[in-house]
């Protein structure tokens, strides 16, 4: 994957064998095949209604630091804390979907801030048939 990483706002597009810079990017109903998706801990991306086939997910920069920190906590005797954190994530902690036309909701972001923080914007990946 040698081309410049894809970033920006996209709807209904397909990407094959590309590096995808997730930070600050928006993808609605896009398809990714054999792509390298990279998140560096910057502005949260929008990934809504997308399909991912044989893609790799990579964390760099601040995101990699956070994953490393959580791994260190888990392996350093704080398993219960990390398991509780992931339990909350599985329950949808920090995610609220914006009401259509409501404050903080638009087609690119669709999430309202929770606890003063921007909400994650990965809402739904279609189930495979």
PyMOL commands that set and color helices and strands:
alter all, ss='L'
color gray80, all
select helices_A, chain A and resi 61-75+79-90
alter helices_A, ss='H'
color red, helices_A
select strands_A, chain A and resi 9-11+14-16+19-21+26-28+31-33+36-39+46-53+56-59+122-125
alter strands_A, ss='S'
color yellow, strands_A
deselect
rebuild
show_as cartoon
